[in-house]
Amino acid sequence: MAATAGVPGQGVRRGISLENGQRMAAAMSVGLLTERSARFIAEDPQAVIRAAQELQALVWDIMRARYEEECADHTAIA
């Protein structure tokens, strides 16, 4: 897992710290992080943050649309 996360000294010259590698390994062990996403985080953390922000905005849009539908349904019933 250390090599996947890009921890220096595991066949990797530069990357994330050992502590952050351990944090990634913990997230991977419970299924919150895949090897592919760990590599992306180590290679381009800013791109991952931008993608996560876009995903968060999408989830908020979906939640807002559902709330508006529920409000419309309740208004139609009343």
Distance bins in CASP14 RR format, pairs under 12 A and 6 or more apart:
PFRMAT RR
TARGET T0000
AUTHOR 0000-0000-0000
RMODE 2
METHOD distances of the structure
MODEL  1
1 7 0 0 0 0 1 0 0 0 0 0 0
1 10 0 0 0 0 1 0 0 0 0 0 0
1 16 0 0 0 0 0 1 0 0 0 0 0
1 18 0 0 0 0 0 1 0 0 0 0 0
1 20 0 0 0 0 0 1 0 0 0 0 0
1 21 1 0 0 1 0 0 0 0 0 0 0
1 22 0 0 0 0 1 0 0 0 0 0 0
1 23 0 0 0 0 0 1 0 0 0 0 0
1 24 1 0 0 1 0 0 0 0 0 0 0
1 25 1 0 1 0 0 0 0 0 0 0 0
1 26 0 0 0 0 1 0 0 0 0 0 0
1 27 0 0 0 0 0 1 0 0 0 0 0
1 28 1 0 0 1 0 0 0 0 0 0 0
1 29 0 0 0 0 1 0 0 0 0 0 0
1 33 0 0 0 0 1 0 0 0 0 0 0
1 34 0 0 0 0 0 1 0 0 0 0 0
1 35 0 0 0 0 1 0 0 0 0 0 0
1 38 1 0 0 1 0 0 0 0 0 0 0
1 39 0 0 0 0 0 1 0 0 0 0 0
1 42 0 0 0 0 0 1 0 0 0 0 0
2 8 0 0 0 0 1 0 0 0 0 0 0
2 9 0 0 0 0 1 0 0 0 0 0 0
2 10 1 0 1 0 0 0 0 0 0 0 0
2 11 0 0 0 0 1 0 0 0 0 0 0
2 12 0 0 0 0 1 0 0 0 0 0 0
2 15 0 0 0 0 0 1 0 0 0 0 0
2 16 0 0 0 0 1 0 0 0 0 0 0
2 17 0 0 0 0 0 1 0 0 0 0 0
2 18 1 0 0 1 0 0 0 0 0 0 0
2 19 0 0 0 0 0 1 0 0 0 0 0
2 20 0 0 0 0 0 1 0 0 0 0 0
2 21 1 0 0 1 0 0 0 0 0 0 0
2 22 0 0 0 0 1 0 0 0 0 0 0
2 23 0 0 0 0 0 1 0 0 0 0 0
2 24 0 0 0 0 1 0 0 0 0 0 0
2 25 1 0 0 1 0 0 0 0 0 0 0
2 28 0 0 0 0 0 1 0 0 0 0 0
2 35 0 0 0 0 0 1 0 0 0 0 0
2 38 0 0 0 0 0 1 0 0 0 0 0
2 42 0 0 0 0 0 1 0 0 0 0 0
3 9 0 0 0 0 1 0 0 0 0 0 0
3 10 1 0 1 0 0 0 0 0 0 0 0
3 11 1 0 0 1 0 0 0 0 0 0 0
3 12 1 0 0 1 0 0 0 0 0 0 0
3 15 0 0 0 0 0 1 0 0 0 0 0
3 16 0 0 0 0 0 1 0 0 0 0 0
3 21 0 0 0 0 0 1 0 0 0 0 0
3 24 0 0 0 0 0 1 0 0 0 0 0
3 25 0 0 0 0 0 1 0 0 0 0 0
3 35 0 0 0 0 1 0 0 0 0 0 0
3 38 0 0 0 0 0 1 0 0 0 0 0
3 39 0 0 0 0 1 0 0 0 0 0 0
3 42 0 0 0 0 0 1 0 0 0 0 0
4 10 0 0 0 0 1 0 0 0 0 0 0
4 11 0 0 0 0 0 1 0 0 0 0 0
4 12 0 0 0 0 1 0 0 0 0 0 0
4 15 0 0 0 0 0 1 0 0 0 0 0
4 16 0 0 0 0 0 1 0 0 0 0 0
4 21 0 0 0 0 1 0 0 0 0 0 0
4 24 1 0 0 1 0 0 0 0 0 0 0
4 25 0 0 0 0 1 0 0 0 0 0 0
4 27 0 0 0 0 0 1 0 0 0 0 0
4 28 1 0 0 1 0 0 0 0 0 0 0
4 29 0 0 0 0 0 1 0 0 0 0 0
4 33 0 0 0 0 1 0 0 0 0 0 0
4 34 0 0 0 0 1 0 0 0 0 0 0
4 35 1 0 1 0 0 0 0 0 0 0 0
4 36 0 0 0 0 1 0 0 0 0 0 0
4 37 0 0 0 0 1 0 0 0 0 0 0
4 38 1 0 1 0 0 0 0 0 0 0 0
4 39 1 0 0 1 0 0 0 0 0 0 0
4 40 0 0 0 0 0 1 0 0 0 0 0
4 41 0 0 0 0 0 1 0 0 0 0 0
4 42 0 0 0 0 1 0 0 0 0 0 0
4 43 0 0 0 0 0 1 0 0 0 0 0
5 11 0 0 0 0 0 1 0 0 0 0 0
5 12 0 0 0 0 1 0 0 0 0 0 0
5 15 0 0 0 0 1 0 0 0 0 0 0
5 16 1 0 1 0 0 0 0 0 0 0 0
5 17 0 0 0 0 1 0 0 0 0 0 0
5 18 0 0 0 0 1 0 0 0 0 0 0
5 19 0 0 0 0 0 1 0 0 0 0 0
5 20 1 0 0 1 0 0 0 0 0 0 0
5 21 1 0 1 0 0 0 0 0 0 0 0
5 22 0 0 0 0 1 0 0 0 0 0 0
5 23 0 0 0 0 1 0 0 0 0 0 0
5 24 1 0 1 0 0 0 0 0 0 0 0
5 25 1 0 0 1 0 0 0 0 0 0 0
5 26 0 0 0 0 0 1 0 0 0 0 0
5 27 0 0 0 0 1 0 0 0 0 0 0
5 28 0 0 0 0 1 0 0 0 0 0 0
5 33 0 0 0 0 1 0 0 0 0 0 0
5 34 0 0 0 0 0 1 0 0 0 0 0
5 35 0 0 0 0 1 0 0 0 0 0 0
5 36 0 0 0 0 0 1 0 0 0 0 0
5 37 0 0 0 0 0 1 0 0 0 0 0
5 38 1 0 1 0 0 0 0 0 0 0 0
5 39 1 0 0 1 0 0 0 0 0 0 0
5 40 0 0 0 0 0 1 0 0 0 0 0
5 41 1 0 0 1 0 0 0 0 0 0 0
5 42 1 0 1 0 0 0 0 0 0 0 0
5 43 0 0 0 0 0 1 0 0 0 0 0
5 45 0 0 0 0 0 1 0 0 0 0 0
6 12 1 0 1 0 0 0 0 0 0 0 0
6 13 0 0 0 0 1 0 0 0 0 0 0
6 14 0 0 0 0 1 0 0 0 0 0 0
6 15 1 0 1 0 0 0 0 0 0 0 0
6 16 1 0 1 0 0 0 0 0 0 0 0
6 17 0 0 0 0 1 0 0 0 0 0 0
6 18 0 0 0 0 0 1 0 0 0 0 0
6 20 0 0 0 0 1 0 0 0 0 0 0
6 21 1 0 0 1 0 0 0 0 0 0 0
6 22 0 0 0 0 0 1 0 0 0 0 0
6 24 0 0 0 0 1 0 0 0 0 0 0
6 25 0 0 0 0 0 1 0 0 0 0 0
6 35 0 0 0 0 0 1 0 0 0 0 0
6 38 1 0 0 1 0 0 0 0 0 0 0
6 39 1 0 0 1 0 0 0 0 0 0 0
6 40 0 0 0 0 0 1 0 0 0 0 0
6 41 0 0 0 0 1 0 0 0 0 0 0
6 42 1 0 1 0 0 0 0 0 0 0 0
6 43 0 0 0 0 1 0 0 0 0 0 0
6 45 0 0 0 0 0 1 0 0 0 0 0
7 13 0 0 0 0 0 1 0 0 0 0 0
7 14 0 0 0 0 0 1 0 0 0 0 0
7 15 1 0 0 1 0 0 0 0 0 0 0
7 16 1 0 0 1 0 0 0 0 0 0 0
7 17 1 0 0 1 0 0 0 0 0 0 0
7 18 1 0 1 0 0 0 0 0 0 0 0
7 19 0 0 0 0 1 0 0 0 0 0 0
7 20 1 0 0 1 0 0 0 0 0 0 0
7 21 1 0 1 0 0 0 0 0 0 0 0
7 22 0 0 0 0 1 0 0 0 0 0 0
7 23 0 0 0 0 0 1 0 0 0 0 0
7 24 0 0 0 0 1 0 0 0 0 0 0
7 25 0 0 0 0 1 0 0 0 0 0 0
7 38 0 0 0 0 0 1 0 0 0 0 0
7 39 0 0 0 0 0 1 0 0 0 0 0
7 42 0 0 0 0 1 0 0 0 0 0 0
8 14 1 0 0 1 0 0 0 0 0 0 0
8 15 1 0 1 0 0 0 0 0 0 0 0
8 16 0 0 0 0 1 0 0 0 0 0 0
8 17 0 0 0 0 1 0 0 0 0 0 0
8 18 1 0 0 1 0 0 0 0 0 0 0
8 19 0 0 0 0 0 1 0 0 0 0 0
8 20 0 0 0 0 0 1 0 0 0 0 0
8 21 0 0 0 0 0 1 0 0 0 0 0
8 42 0 0 0 0 0 1 0 0 0 0 0
9 15 0 0 0 0 1 0 0 0 0 0 0
9 16 0 0 0 0 0 1 0 0 0 0 0
9 17 0 0 0 0 0 1 0 0 0 0 0
9 18 0 0 0 0 1 0 0 0 0 0 0
9 21 0 0 0 0 0 1 0 0 0 0 0
10 16 0 0 0 0 0 1 0 0 0 0 0
10 18 0 0 0 0 1 0 0 0 0 0 0
10 21 0 0 0 0 1 0 0 0 0 0 0
10 22 0 0 0 0 0 1 0 0 0 0 0
10 25 0 0 0 0 0 1 0 0 0 0 0
10 42 0 0 0 0 0 1 0 0 0 0 0
12 18 0 0 0 0 0 1 0 0 0 0 0
12 21 0 0 0 0 0 1 0 0 0 0 0
12 39 0 0 0 0 0 1 0 0 0 0 0
12 42 0 0 0 0 1 0 0 0 0 0 0
12 43 0 0 0 0 0 1 0 0 0 0 0
14 42 0 0 0 0 1 0 0 0 0 0 0
14 43 0 0 0 0 0 1 0 0 0 0 0
15 21 0 0 0 0 1 0 0 0 0 0 0
15 24 0 0 0 0 0 1 0 0 0 0 0
15 38 0 0 0 0 0 1 0 0 0 0 0
15 39 0 0 0 0 0 1 0 0 0 0 0
15 41 0 0 0 0 0 1 0 0 0 0 0
15 42 1 0 1 0 0 0 0 0 0 0 0
15 43 0 0 0 0 1 0 0 0 0 0 0
15 44 0 0 0 0 0 1 0 0 0 0 0
15 45 0 0 0 0 0 1 0 0 0 0 0
16 22 0 0 0 0 1 0 0 0 0 0 0
16 23 0 0 0 0 1 0 0 0 0 0 0
16 24 1 0 0 1 0 0 0 0 0 0 0
16 25 0 0 0 0 0 1 0 0 0 0 0
16 38 0 0 0 0 1 0 0 0 0 0 0
16 39 0 0 0 0 0 1 0 0 0 0 0
16 40 0 0 0 0 0 1 0 0 0 0 0
16 41 1 0 0 1 0 0 0 0 0 0 0
16 42 1 0 1 0 0 0 0 0 0 0 0
16 43 0 0 0 0 0 1 0 0 0 0 0
16 45 0 0 0 0 1 0 0 0 0 0 0
17 23 0 0 0 0 1 0 0 0 0 0 0
17 24 0 0 0 0 0 1 0 0 0 0 0
17 42 0 0 0 0 0 1 0 0 0 0 0
18 24 0 0 0 0 0 1 0 0 0 0 0
18 25 0 0 0 0 0 1 0 0 0 0 0
19 25 0 0 0 0 0 1 0 0 0 0 0
19 26 0 0 0 0 0 1 0 0 0 0 0
20 26 0 0 0 0 0 1 0 0 0 0 0
20 27 0 0 0 0 0 1 0 0 0 0 0
20 33 0 0 0 0 0 1 0 0 0 0 0
20 38 0 0 0 0 0 1 0 0 0 0 0
20 41 0 0 0 0 1 0 0 0 0 0 0
20 42 0 0 0 0 1 0 0 0 0 0 0
20 45 0 0 0 0 0 1 0 0 0 0 0
21 27 0 0 0 0 1 0 0 0 0 0 0
21 28 0 0 0 0 1 0 0 0 0 0 0
21 29 0 0 0 0 0 1 0 0 0 0 0
21 33 0 0 0 0 0 1 0 0 0 0 0
21 38 0 0 0 0 1 0 0 0 0 0 0
21 39 0 0 0 0 0 1 0 0 0 0 0
21 41 0 0 0 0 1 0 0 0 0 0 0
21 42 0 0 0 0 1 0 0 0 0 0 0
22 28 0 0 0 0 0 1 0 0 0 0 0
22 29 0 0 0 0 0 1 0 0 0 0 0
22 38 0 0 0 0 0 1 0 0 0 0 0
23 29 0 0 0 0 0 1 0 0 0 0 0
23 30 0 0 0 0 0 1 0 0 0 0 0
23 32 0 0 0 0 0 1 0 0 0 0 0
23 33 0 0 0 0 1 0 0 0 0 0 0
23 38 0 0 0 0 0 1 0 0 0 0 0
23 41 0 0 0 0 0 1 0 0 0 0 0
23 42 0 0 0 0 0 1 0 0 0 0 0
24 30 0 0 0 0 0 1 0 0 0 0 0
24 31 0 0 0 0 0 1 0 0 0 0 0
24 32 0 0 0 0 1 0 0 0 0 0 0
24 33 1 0 0 1 0 0 0 0 0 0 0
24 34 0 0 0 0 0 1 0 0 0 0 0
24 35 0 0 0 0 1 0 0 0 0 0 0
24 37 0 0 0 0 1 0 0 0 0 0 0
24 38 1 0 1 0 0 0 0 0 0 0 0
24 39 0 0 0 0 1 0 0 0 0 0 0
24 40 0 0 0 0 0 1 0 0 0 0 0
24 41 1 0 0 1 0 0 0 0 0 0 0
24 42 0 0 0 0 1 0 0 0 0 0 0
24 45 0 0 0 0 0 1 0 0 0 0 0
24 48 0 0 0 0 0 1 0 0 0 0 0
25 31 0 0 0 0 0 1 0 0 0 0 0
25 32 0 0 0 0 0 1 0 0 0 0 0
25 33 0 0 0 0 1 0 0 0 0 0 0
25 35 0 0 0 0 0 1 0 0 0 0 0
25 38 0 0 0 0 1 0 0 0 0 0 0
26 32 0 0 0 0 1 0 0 0 0 0 0
26 33 0 0 0 0 1 0 0 0 0 0 0
26 38 0 0 0 0 0 1 0 0 0 0 0
27 33 1 1 0 0 0 0 0 0 0 0 0
27 34 0 0 0 0 1 0 0 0 0 0 0
27 35 0 0 0 0 0 1 0 0 0 0 0
27 37 0 0 0 0 1 0 0 0 0 0 0
27 38 0 0 0 0 1 0 0 0 0 0 0
27 41 0 0 0 0 1 0 0 0 0 0 0
28 34 1 0 0 1 0 0 0 0 0 0 0
28 35 1 0 0 1 0 0 0 0 0 0 0
28 36 0 0 0 0 0 1 0 0 0 0 0
28 37 0 0 0 0 1 0 0 0 0 0 0
28 38 1 0 0 1 0 0 0 0 0 0 0
28 39 0 0 0 0 0 1 0 0 0 0 0
28 41 0 0 0 0 0 1 0 0 0 0 0
29 35 0 0 0 0 0 1 0 0 0 0 0
29 38 0 0 0 0 0 1 0 0 0 0 0
31 37 0 0 0 0 0 1 0 0 0 0 0
31 38 0 0 0 0 0 1 0 0 0 0 0
32 38 0 0 0 0 0 1 0 0 0 0 0
33 39 0 0 0 0 0 1 0 0 0 0 0
33 40 0 0 0 0 0 1 0 0 0 0 0
33 41 1 0 0 1 0 0 0 0 0 0 0
33 42 0 0 0 0 0 1 0 0 0 0 0
33 48 0 0 0 0 0 1 0 0 0 0 0
34 40 0 0 0 0 1 0 0 0 0 0 0
34 41 0 0 0 0 0 1 0 0 0 0 0
35 41 0 0 0 0 0 1 0 0 0 0 0
35 42 0 0 0 0 0 1 0 0 0 0 0
36 42 0 0 0 0 0 1 0 0 0 0 0
36 43 0 0 0 0 0 1 0 0 0 0 0
36 48 0 0 0 0 0 1 0 0 0 0 0
37 43 0 0 0 0 0 1 0 0 0 0 0
37 44 0 0 0 0 0 1 0 0 0 0 0
37 45 0 0 0 0 0 1 0 0 0 0 0
37 47 0 0 0 0 0 1 0 0 0 0 0
37 48 1 0 0 1 0 0 0 0 0 0 0
37 51 0 0 0 0 1 0 0 0 0 0 0
37 52 0 0 0 0 0 1 0 0 0 0 0
37 55 0 0 0 0 0 1 0 0 0 0 0
38 45 0 0 0 0 0 1 0 0 0 0 0
38 48 0 0 0 0 1 0 0 0 0 0 0
39 45 0 0 0 0 0 1 0 0 0 0 0
39 47 0 0 0 0 0 1 0 0 0 0 0
39 48 0 0 0 0 0 1 0 0 0 0 0
40 46 0 0 0 0 0 1 0 0 0 0 0
40 47 1 0 0 1 0 0 0 0 0 0 0
40 48 1 0 1 0 0 0 0 0 0 0 0
40 49 0 0 0 0 0 1 0 0 0 0 0
40 50 0 0 0 0 0 1 0 0 0 0 0
40 51 0 0 0 0 1 0 0 0 0 0 0
40 52 0 0 0 0 0 1 0 0 0 0 0
41 47 0 0 0 0 1 0 0 0 0 0 0
41 48 1 0 1 0 0 0 0 0 0 0 0
41 49 0 0 0 0 1 0 0 0 0 0 0
41 51 0 0 0 0 0 1 0 0 0 0 0
41 52 0 0 0 0 1 0 0 0 0 0 0
42 48 0 0 0 0 1 0 0 0 0 0 0
44 50 0 0 0 0 1 0 0 0 0 0 0
44 51 0 0 0 0 1 0 0 0 0 0 0
45 51 0 0 0 0 0 1 0 0 0 0 0
45 52 0 0 0 0 0 1 0 0 0 0 0
46 52 0 0 0 0 0 1 0 0 0 0 0
46 53 0 0 0 0 0 1 0 0 0 0 0
47 53 0 0 0 0 0 1 0 0 0 0 0
47 54 0 0 0 0 0 1 0 0 0 0 0
48 54 0 0 0 0 0 1 0 0 0 0 0
48 55 0 0 0 0 0 1 0 0 0 0 0
49 55 0 0 0 0 0 1 0 0 0 0 0
49 56 0 0 0 0 0 1 0 0 0 0 0
50 56 0 0 0 0 0 1 0 0 0 0 0
50 57 0 0 0 0 0 1 0 0 0 0 0
51 57 0 0 0 0 0 1 0 0 0 0 0
51 58 0 0 0 0 0 1 0 0 0 0 0
52 58 0 0 0 0 0 1 0 0 0 0 0
52 59 0 0 0 0 0 1 0 0 0 0 0
53 59 0 0 0 0 0 1 0 0 0 0 0
53 60 0 0 0 0 0 1 0 0 0 0 0
54 60 0 0 0 0 0 1 0 0 0 0 0
54 61 0 0 0 0 0 1 0 0 0 0 0
55 61 0 0 0 0 0 1 0 0 0 0 0
55 62 0 0 0 0 0 1 0 0 0 0 0
56 62 0 0 0 0 0 1 0 0 0 0 0
56 63 0 0 0 0 0 1 0 0 0 0 0
57 63 0 0 0 0 0 1 0 0 0 0 0
57 64 0 0 0 0 0 1 0 0 0 0 0
58 64 0 0 0 0 0 1 0 0 0 0 0
58 65 0 0 0 0 0 1 0 0 0 0 0
59 65 0 0 0 0 0 1 0 0 0 0 0
59 66 0 0 0 0 0 1 0 0 0 0 0
60 66 0 0 0 0 0 1 0 0 0 0 0
60 67 0 0 0 0 0 1 0 0 0 0 0
61 67 0 0 0 0 0 1 0 0 0 0 0
61 68 0 0 0 0 0 1 0 0 0 0 0
62 68 0 0 0 0 0 1 0 0 0 0 0
62 69 0 0 0 0 0 1 0 0 0 0 0
63 69 0 0 0 0 0 1 0 0 0 0 0
63 70 0 0 0 0 0 1 0 0 0 0 0
64 70 0 0 0 0 0 1 0 0 0 0 0
64 71 0 0 0 0 0 1 0 0 0 0 0
65 71 0 0 0 0 0 1 0 0 0 0 0
65 72 0 0 0 0 0 1 0 0 0 0 0
66 72 0 0 0 0 0 1 0 0 0 0 0
66 73 0 0 0 0 0 1 0 0 0 0 0
67 73 0 0 0 0 0 1 0 0 0 0 0
67 74 0 0 0 0 0 1 0 0 0 0 0
68 74 0 0 0 0 0 1 0 0 0 0 0
68 75 0 0 0 0 0 1 0 0 0 0 0
69 75 0 0 0 0 0 1 0 0 0 0 0
69 76 0 0 0 0 0 1 0 0 0 0 0
70 76 0 0 0 0 0 1 0 0 0 0 0
70 77 0 0 0 0 0 1 0 0 0 0 0
71 77 0 0 0 0 0 1 0 0 0 0 0
71 78 0 0 0 0 0 1 0 0 0 0 0
72 78 0 0 0 0 0 1 0 0 0 0 0
END
